[in-house]
Amino acid sequence: MGLRLLPGVFARLMTHPWARRVAAWALVAVGIGLFLLNLRRGGERAGRAAERLETLERNDAIHRQMLDAAARRPRSPDAVVERLRDGRF
């Protein structure tokens, strides 16, 4: 029975100018709060993306070094012996 009276009480309360002003400011405050929460989530997402990019770049650099080392390796046992004799190892 009390819940049926709630819309009528709310409608009667909103007829007062001060109540409308309070409701308007409450809506503004909720809107600003939601906007700030959205900014925070966006910042967190951007931070995670930057961290992933940094990790990916570091892994790519290590992979490139491994490929360069593999390209410079001796192709045969004779080439290894020749490098050892020349002192290029």
N, C-alpha and C positions, 0 to 999 in steps of 0.2 A: 504494500500500500504506500510506503514511503517513497518508493522509486517512481510511482506514477505522479507524484507531486513535484518531482525534481524539475521537469521541463517548465512547469508553470512558475516555480520559484525563480528559476534562471531567467525566464522571459520577463518577470516582474522586476528582477534585480537589474536587468540590462536597460530598463527604461530610465534609470538614473544616469545623468551625464558623467558623474565621477566613476561609475562602474564601467561605462564604455571606455573611458580614458584608461582605466586600469587594465582592461582587457586588451586594448590596443598596445599598451606598453609591454604587456606580457607576451603578446604575439611578436613584437619587435625583439624582445629579449630572447625568445625561443629561436627566432630566425637567425639572430647573430650567433647564438650558441651553436646551432647546427652548422652555420657557415664556418666557424672556427674549428669545429670537429672535422669537417670535410678538408679544411686546409691541412690539419695535422695528419690525417690519413694520406693525403696526397704527398706530403713531405716524407712520410715513412716509405711510401711506395717508391718515390724518387731515390731515396737513400739506398734501398735494396737494389734497385736497378743499377745505380752507380757502382755498388759493391760487386754485383755480378759482372759488370763490364770490366772492372779492374781485374777480377779473377780470370776472366776470359783472356784479357790482354797478356797477363802474366803467363798463363798456360800456353798461349800462342808463341810467346817469346822463347819459352823453354823448348817447345816443339821445333821451332826454327833452328835453335842451337843444335838440337839433336840431328836434324836433317843436314845441317852444315858439317857437323862432325862425321856423319856417315858418308857424305860426298868426298871428304878428304881422306878416308881410310885407305889403307893399302889394298890393292885388288887381288894380290896373290902372295903366297909365302915368300916368293923371291923378292917381291917389292918390300916386304917387311924386313928381310935381311939387308937389302940395299939401304933402307932408311936407317937401320941400326948402325950400319957401317959409316954412313954419312953424318950421323949424329943429329938427325932431324927429328927424333922422337922426343 
